[in-house]
Amino acid sequence: MSADVPSIAAQGARRWRSASSRLEQAFRLYQRRIGRCRTENQLNRVHIALENYMTPAEVRHFGKALADETAEAASRRWISRLGRWLPVNKARPVEFERRGLLKGATLYTAGDGHAEQKTLIIGLTGHFHRLMVPMPWLLDCLNPSLYDFVVLRDFSRFYYALGIPGLGSDFVSALSGLRSRIDLRSYRSTIALGTSGGGLPALMAAILLELDKGIAIGPQDLAHVAGKLDAGGVRSDSYAALLTSRPRRFPELAVAFGADHTVDAAAAAAIHALVPSNLRPVKHCAQHGVFDWHLRRGTLPHYISKLLGQSLESRDLMTVTLAGKFATSPRT
């Protein structure tokens, strides 16, 4: 056994050096990008774009690298805000790393453990290419040893109906392309999670890919989405057909929304009437941004745990379960 210790330690040291090198490379790239900015608006656009992709480890690394700047410097104010709102904000034995699959698809993984011990979350972003809050704040809620996270981004802003370049030219082919790249069945659990414009597509992705769960947060209903697609000359029939389909392996679906946000509440009710789902109103919340609402109250990790129906830190899938059952049974 003792003969294995040096090799294990060496592997750990190599992993640390590799991660450290990637963090430093990301920071140098950031410096080059802001070095080309000539206006405050340009700088803000760089920061907003980075927030959609960064990992918690990158936030902490950037924070240390920018610590010598004045408190009034734009970069220092930006990274201080990102770091201040990390919900857990602790370095873990292994950290999420960003691995770009394609322009519209990013994999976050620690490269640690086996898929059969992990939950895969497929995130479908809304029109601003984020899941309501900066990516590092969401990732910080999850134990990287237990979760992989694929984030899909709809740069066409047509609810993924025009697909994702490199994966497929429409919604169905893009999801099929994702399935060909990632072995979904190798994971312990699979969940699609979408926000705003990505909410309805997340439910459809869960049905199409026969995942364990599909979760929509503040989604737009089918009538709204179909109207936008039809107005843009994109056929919406496949969306209606998919939502009314009932494959043999039907996922557990949930629709979350601010209970006091009238538009989102009405959309959730319309979706619930169309497809078997569990309505999850957030009491006293009048915001569209449910994740941000919970973040400001210090309850985001607990809320995500309830949505997923499992612990974010342990391997116990039964630690937290979704309350209630479907109002109706899937039609056959």
Summary of the structure (lengths in Angstrom):
residues: 332
radius of gyration: 20.4
end to end distance: 56.8
largest distance: 68.5
contacts: 1083
relative contact order: 0.09
helix: 44%
strand: 15%
